[in-house]
Amino acid sequence: MTKGTQQPPFSIRLSPELMERLEAAAKADMRSVSNEIAKRLHLSFETPKEALRDQFAMAALPAILEGSWPDLMLSPSQKLSPIENSAKFAYEVADAMLRARGQ
């Protein structure tokens, strides 16, 4: 469907516990429960390589943000904020890790 097109309603039965968890996650991300479910379903279709790349980037990011990486490794872009540069570098590290694994 194209963006802005009204989607037909879809019903699903969920346990109260699962619904509570979805509501909490949706509230934390400031989205509707419907959007939270759609996001999670979408993520479940990612290829394992995409998910692994995200996991590697998330693992590298704390060290990058706390400044544990040598300054020479960072080549900041003048067009990006420091946070965006850090995120970009985290994915560069993730890509290097995937190459090292032979993926």
PLY file of the C-alpha trace (Angstrom):
ply
format ascii 1.0
element vertex 103
property float x
property float y
property float z
element edge 102
property int vertex1
property int vertex2
end_header
0.00 0.00 0.00
1.13 3.51 -0.64
1.74 5.93 2.17
-1.42 7.63 3.32
-3.67 4.84 2.06
-6.07 3.60 4.72
-5.29 0.02 5.69
-8.12 -2.37 6.53
-8.40 -3.27 10.23
-6.84 -6.51 11.36
-7.82 -8.29 14.58
-5.49 -10.41 16.68
-5.89 -12.09 20.05
-3.14 -11.33 22.54
-2.66 -12.36 26.13
-3.08 -9.53 28.63
0.60 -9.86 29.57
1.75 -9.48 25.97
-0.60 -6.55 25.43
0.84 -4.83 28.52
4.37 -5.31 27.20
3.40 -3.94 23.79
1.68 -0.95 25.36
4.76 -0.21 27.48
7.09 -0.50 24.49
4.81 1.67 22.36
4.63 4.32 25.07
8.43 4.30 25.49
8.88 4.84 21.73
5.99 7.34 21.58
4.05 5.35 19.01
0.70 3.59 18.87
0.38 -0.07 19.80
-0.54 -0.77 16.18
2.66 0.91 14.97
4.68 -0.95 17.60
3.30 -4.29 16.38
3.98 -3.32 12.75
7.55 -2.28 13.62
8.22 -5.56 15.41
6.75 -7.61 12.57
8.83 -5.69 10.06
12.00 -6.32 12.09
11.21 -10.04 12.22
11.60 -10.16 8.43
15.09 -8.63 8.43
17.81 -10.86 7.14
20.09 -12.29 9.81
22.98 -10.24 8.37
21.05 -6.98 8.84
20.16 -7.92 12.41
23.75 -8.97 13.15
25.05 -5.69 11.69
22.71 -3.75 14.00
23.84 -5.84 17.00
27.51 -5.20 16.22
26.89 -1.47 15.80
24.98 -1.34 19.10
27.83 -3.17 20.82
30.42 -0.71 19.47
28.45 2.46 20.15
28.96 2.74 23.95
32.76 2.60 23.58
32.61 5.17 20.78
30.43 7.53 22.82
32.61 7.27 25.93
35.67 8.11 23.84
37.46 4.77 24.09
38.39 4.83 20.39
41.63 6.52 19.31
41.03 9.92 17.71
42.75 8.73 14.54
39.97 6.23 13.92
37.32 8.92 13.82
37.07 11.05 10.70
34.09 13.27 11.49
31.98 14.65 8.70
31.42 18.38 8.83
27.80 17.80 7.75
26.86 15.48 10.62
26.33 16.12 14.31
28.68 14.38 16.78
25.99 11.80 17.55
25.39 11.12 13.84
29.15 10.76 13.33
29.29 8.29 16.22
26.41 6.26 14.81
28.00 6.24 11.35
31.31 5.07 12.83
29.49 2.34 14.82
28.19 0.93 11.52
31.66 1.17 9.99
32.92 -0.93 12.90
30.01 -3.36 12.41
30.81 -3.68 8.70
34.45 -4.39 9.53
33.37 -7.05 12.02
31.15 -8.70 9.39
34.03 -8.68 6.90
36.31 -10.23 9.53
33.74 -13.00 10.04
33.76 -13.68 6.32
30.11 -12.79 5.79
0 1
1 2
2 3
3 4
4 5
5 6
6 7
7 8
8 9
9 10
10 11
11 12
12 13
13 14
14 15
15 16
16 17
17 18
18 19
19 20
20 21
21 22
22 23
23 24
24 25
25 26
26 27
27 28
28 29
29 30
30 31
31 32
32 33
33 34
34 35
35 36
36 37
37 38
38 39
39 40
40 41
41 42
42 43
43 44
44 45
45 46
46 47
47 48
48 49
49 50
50 51
51 52
52 53
53 54
54 55
55 56
56 57
57 58
58 59
59 60
60 61
61 62
62 63
63 64
64 65
65 66
66 67
67 68
68 69
69 70
70 71
71 72
72 73
73 74
74 75
75 76
76 77
77 78
78 79
79 80
80 81
81 82
82 83
83 84
84 85
85 86
86 87
87 88
88 89
89 90
90 91
91 92
92 93
93 94
94 95
95 96
96 97
97 98
98 99
99 100
100 101
101 102
